[in-house]
Amino acid sequence: METLIEQTAEKSLKDKIIDLIQKEVPDYMNNFFYCMGATPLILFLVAAATGILMTFYYIPYPEKAYESVMAITSEIYLGWFIRGLHKVSITMMIFTLSLHLVRVFVTRAYKTHGELKWLIGTMLFFTTLAMGFTGYSLVYDQVSYWGMTVVMNMAEEMPLFGPPLAYLLRGGAEVSELTLLRLYDLHTKLLPVLLILLIGGHIIAITVLGFAKVEGSEGKHLFYPEHAMKVGLVAIGLLILMINLVMIFPPTIGQMANPSEVASNVAPPWYFSAVYKWITIAPRQPALFALLFFSAIFVLYPYIDRFLTERGFNMGRINIVLGTVAVAIFSMLTIWNVLF
C-alpha cells in the first residue's frame, strides 16, 4: 500500500515537472527582440561560474588584493581567460538587462497584471549594477580604487539615505581595508543570493501571471523542446561572442592603488558614466534629487501609466518618445564622459 502511494506521489511529481517544461509560450517569443529576458540569465550563470573559480585565488585585503588579481591575470593557467569571461558576462548582463527594460517600457509589456514583473525586473537591474560596481572595485588598481572612491562620494551626497549608506559601505568615514572586505562580501555573498532570489521570483511571476499580450500574435508553442532549443542556441551564440571578446580584448590591470596619489584617469565604470557626467555638469544637490526622482518614476511607472491611461492619454506614443529621449540622453552623457 505504501509503495503504491509513493509511486502515485512520484508520478504526480513527474507530471508536474512535465507540465512545467511543456508550458505553452507565445509565438512572438521566437523573436529575439521579445526573448531577451533569457539572455541575462545565461550571462548570470557564466558570471557565477567564473566568479566561483576566482574566489579560490582572490584575497580581499588591500596589500594582497592587487597581487592576487595580478596573479590571476598573468600567472595562473587560463586565469586571464576566466577573469575576462567574468568581466564580459557582467558587462553584457547589465547591457542586455537595459535593452530588455527598454523593450518592456516601449511595448508597455508591464500591462495586464505585469506590474509585479516590472518591479522585480527593476530591482534585478539595480542589483546587477551593484554587482558590477563591487566587482569593479575589487581589482584595487589605481583606476578602480579612485573610481570606487568617486562612487562612494557620490553616494554620500545622495539626499536622505546617502551618508549612512556610504558609511556602511566604507566601514567608516574613509575608504579603508574594511571597505574592500565589505565590497567583497557583498559581491560574493549577499548580492548573488539576492540576484538568485530575484531571478527566481521573476520566473515564478511570469509562470503565475503569464506572458504579456502582443497584438497580432495569438499563436503558442511548447516551451520544450522548441523554445528550449532556441534558448540553447542563444546561449551558444553568447558564449562564442564572449570568448571572442575576451580573446580580442583580454583583461588588463593598472598600477597598484595608491590612496595618497589621485589617479589622473579616474572614472567610474561605464554604466555609471552618464550619472557621473550628469552630476559634474549640473549643480550637485539638484542633480542628485533629479536622479532620485527619476529612479522613483522608473520603478513606479506601470502605475503612472495606468493612472494616465484612465484619463485618456495615449501612453503608447508617450512611451516611445520618453524611451527615445532617455536612451539618447544616456548615450550622449556616456560618450561625453568617456571621450571628453
C-alpha positions in Angstrom: 0.0 0.0 0.0 2.8 2.4 1.0 4.7 1.6 -2.3 1.5 2.4 -4.3 1.2 5.7 -2.6 4.8 6.5 -3.1 4.5 5.6 -6.8 1.4 7.8 -7.1 3.2 10.7 -5.5 6.3 10.2 -7.7 4.1 10.0 -10.8 2.3 13.2 -9.7 5.7 15.0 -9.3 6.8 13.8 -12.7 3.6 15.0 -14.2 4.1 18.4 -12.6 7.6 18.7 -14.0 6.4 17.7 -17.5 3.6 20.2 -17.3 6.1 22.9 -16.3 8.6 22.3 -19.1 5.9 21.8 -21.7 4.1 25.0 -20.7 2.9 27.0 -23.7 4.7 30.2 -24.6 3.5 32.8 -27.2 4.9 32.6 -30.7 6.3 36.1 -30.5 8.9 34.8 -28.0 10.7 33.3 -31.1 11.6 36.9 -31.9 14.9 37.8 -30.2 13.5 41.2 -29.6 11.0 39.7 -27.2 13.0 36.9 -25.7 15.9 39.0 -24.3 14.8 38.1 -20.8 16.6 34.8 -21.0 19.9 36.4 -22.1 20.7 38.0 -18.7 20.0 34.6 -17.0 22.6 32.9 -19.3 25.1 35.6 -18.6 24.5 35.4 -14.9 25.3 31.7 -14.9 28.6 32.4 -16.7 29.4 35.2 -14.2 28.6 32.9 -11.3 30.7 30.0 -12.5 33.7 32.2 -13.4 33.3 34.2 -10.1 33.4 31.0 -8.0 36.6 29.9 -9.7 38.3 33.3 -9.0 37.4 33.2 -5.3 39.8 30.3 -5.0 42.7 32.8 -5.6 41.4 36.2 -4.7 42.5 37.6 -1.3 40.2 40.5 -0.1 42.8 42.6 1.8 44.4 45.8 0.4 48.0 44.5 0.5 47.0 41.2 -1.2 44.0 42.0 -3.4 46.1 43.7 -6.2 48.7 40.9 -6.1 46.0 38.2 -6.3 44.3 39.8 -9.3 47.7 40.2 -10.9 48.4 36.5 -10.3 45.0 35.5 -11.8 45.7 37.7 -14.8 49.3 36.7 -15.6 50.4 33.6 -13.7 47.5 31.2 -13.1 46.8 28.9 -16.0 43.9 30.4 -18.0 43.3 32.9 -15.2 43.2 35.8 -17.6 40.5 34.0 -19.7 38.3 33.2 -16.6 38.7 36.8 -15.4 37.9 38.1 -18.9 34.7 35.9 -19.1 33.6 37.1 -15.7 34.1 40.8 -16.6 32.5 40.5 -20.0 29.5 38.5 -18.7 28.6 41.1 -16.0 29.1 43.9 -18.5 26.8 42.2 -21.1 24.3 41.3 -18.4 23.9 45.0 -17.5 23.7 45.9 -21.2 21.1 43.2 -22.1 19.0 44.0 -19.0 19.0 47.6 -20.1 17.8 46.6 -23.5 15.1 44.3 -22.0 13.8 47.0 -19.8 13.7 49.5 -22.7 11.7 46.9 -24.8 9.3 46.3 -22.0 8.9 50.0 -21.5 8.3 50.9 -25.1 5.9 48.0 -25.8 4.2 48.5 -22.4 4.5 44.9 -21.6 4.1 45.7 -17.9 0.3 46.0 -18.5 -2.2 43.2 -17.8 -1.0 42.3 -14.3 2.6 42.8 -15.3 3.4 45.4 -12.6 4.9 42.8 -10.3 7.2 41.6 -13.0 8.3 45.1 -13.7 9.0 45.8 -10.0 11.1 42.6 -9.7 12.9 43.4 -13.0 13.9 46.9 -11.9 15.2 45.6 -8.6 17.1 43.0 -10.6 18.6 45.7 -12.7 19.7 47.8 -9.7 21.2 44.8 -8.0 23.1 43.9 -11.1 24.5 47.4 -11.2 25.6 47.0 -7.6 27.2 43.6 -8.6 29.2 45.3 -11.4 30.3 48.2 -9.2 31.5 45.9 -6.3 33.4 43.6 -8.7 35.0 46.6 -10.4 36.3 47.9 -7.1 37.9 44.5 -6.1 40.6 44.9 -8.7 42.2 47.5 -6.4 44.4 49.2 -9.0 44.6 53.0 -9.3 41.7 53.4 -11.6 39.3 51.0 -9.8 40.3 52.4 -6.3 39.7 56.0 -7.2 36.6 55.1 -9.3 35.3 53.4 -6.2 36.1 56.5 -4.1 34.3 58.7 -6.6 31.1 56.5 -6.5 31.3 56.4 -2.7 31.5 60.2 -2.5 28.6 60.4 -5.0 26.5 58.0 -2.8 27.4 60.0 0.4 25.9 63.2 -1.2 22.6 61.5 -2.0 19.7 63.0 0.0 18.2 61.2 3.0 19.9 57.8 2.9 23.3 58.8 1.3 25.5 59.4 4.3 24.5 56.3 6.3 24.8 54.2 3.1 28.3 55.4 2.3 29.3 55.0 5.9 28.0 51.4 5.9 29.7 50.5 2.6 33.1 52.1 3.6 33.0 50.8 7.2 33.8 54.3 8.4 34.3 57.9 7.3 37.0 57.0 4.8 37.9 54.2 2.3 39.9 51.6 4.2 40.7 47.9 4.3 37.2 47.4 5.8 35.7 48.9 2.6 37.4 46.2 0.4 36.3 43.4 2.7 32.7 44.7 2.8 32.6 45.0 -1.0 34.0 41.5 -1.4 31.3 40.1 1.0 28.6 42.0 -1.0 30.0 40.8 -4.3 30.4 37.1 -3.4 27.6 36.6 -0.8 24.8 39.0 -0.4 24.3 40.3 -4.0 24.5 36.8 -5.7 21.9 35.4 -3.2 19.7 38.5 -3.9 20.1 38.0 -7.6 19.1 34.4 -7.4 16.0 35.2 -5.4 15.0 38.0 -7.8 15.6 35.8 -10.9 13.6 33.0 -9.3 10.8 35.5 -8.3 10.7 36.9 -11.8 10.4 33.4 -13.3 7.6 32.5 -10.8 5.8 35.7 -11.6 5.9 35.0 -15.3 4.7 31.4 -14.7 1.8 32.6 -12.5 0.8 35.8 -14.2 1.6 34.7 -17.8 3.3 36.5 -20.6 2.4 39.9 -21.9 -0.1 40.1 -24.7 1.1 41.4 -28.0 -1.4 42.5 -30.6 -1.4 40.4 -33.8 0.3 37.4 -32.2 -2.1 34.9 -30.8 -0.3 31.6 -31.6 1.5 29.5 -29.0 4.1 26.7 -28.9 5.6 24.4 -26.2 8.5 25.6 -24.1 10.1 22.2 -24.5 11.6 21.2 -26.9 11.1 24.1 -29.4 11.7 27.1 -27.3 14.3 25.5 -25.1 16.3 24.6 -28.2 16.3 28.2 -29.3 17.4 29.4 -25.9 20.2 26.9 -26.1 21.3 28.3 -29.4 21.2 31.8 -27.9 23.4 30.5 -25.1 25.9 29.0 -27.5 25.9 32.3 -29.5 26.6 34.3 -26.4 29.4 32.0 -25.4 31.0 32.4 -28.8 30.7 36.2 -28.6 32.1 36.4 -25.1 35.1 34.1 -26.0 35.9 36.3 -29.0 35.6 39.5 -26.9 37.9 38.1 -24.3 40.4 37.0 -26.9 40.4 40.4 -28.7 40.2 42.5 -25.5 41.9 40.5 -22.8 41.6 41.8 -19.2 44.3 44.2 -18.0 45.4 45.7 -14.7 46.9 49.1 -14.0 49.2 50.2 -11.2 48.5 49.2 -7.6 46.2 51.5 -5.8 47.9 54.4 -4.0 45.5 56.3 -1.7 47.9 59.2 -1.4 48.0 59.9 -5.2 44.8 60.5 -7.1 44.7 58.7 -10.5 44.9 61.0 -13.5 42.4 59.0 -15.5 39.9 58.3 -12.6 36.5 57.4 -13.8 33.6 55.2 -12.6 32.6 52.1 -14.6 30.9 52.8 -18.0 27.4 52.1 -16.7 27.8 54.9 -14.2 29.4 57.3 -16.7 26.2 59.0 -17.6 25.3 59.5 -13.9 28.8 60.7 -13.2 28.8 63.2 -16.1 25.3 64.5 -15.1 26.5 65.2 -11.6 29.6 67.0 -12.8 27.8 69.3 -15.2 24.7 70.1 -13.1 24.5 71.7 -9.6 25.3 68.8 -7.2 22.2 68.7 -4.9 19.6 69.4 -7.6 21.3 66.7 -9.8 21.1 64.1 -7.0 17.5 64.9 -6.3 16.7 64.6 -10.0 18.4 61.1 -10.0 16.3 60.0 -7.0 13.1 61.4 -8.7 13.9 59.6 -12.0 14.6 56.3 -10.2 11.3 56.5 -8.3 9.4 57.3 -11.6 11.2 54.4 -13.3 10.2 51.9 -10.6 6.6 53.0 -10.3 6.0 53.8 -14.0 3.4 51.0 -14.6 1.1 52.6 -12.0 1.7 56.0 -13.5 0.8 54.6 -16.9 -2.4 53.1 -15.6 -3.4 56.5 -14.0 -2.7 58.5 -17.2 -4.4 55.9 -19.5 -7.6 56.1 -17.5 -7.6 59.8 -18.2 -7.3 59.4 -21.9 -3.5 59.8 -22.6 -2.0 57.9 -25.5 0.7 56.1 -23.5 1.9 54.1 -26.5 3.2 57.2 -28.2 4.3 58.8 -24.9 6.4 55.8 -24.0 8.1 55.8 -27.5 9.0 59.4 -27.1 10.2 59.1 -23.5 12.2 55.9 -24.2 13.9 57.5 -27.2 14.8 60.7 -25.3 16.1 58.7 -22.3 18.3 56.4 -24.4 19.6 59.5 -26.4 20.5 61.4 -23.2 22.1 58.3 -21.6 24.2 57.6 -24.7 25.2 61.3 -25.1 26.3 61.6 -21.5 28.2 58.3 -21.6 30.0 59.2 -24.8 30.7 62.7 -23.5 32.2 61.3 -20.3 34.3 58.5 -22.0 35.7 60.6 -24.8 36.0 64.0 -23.1 
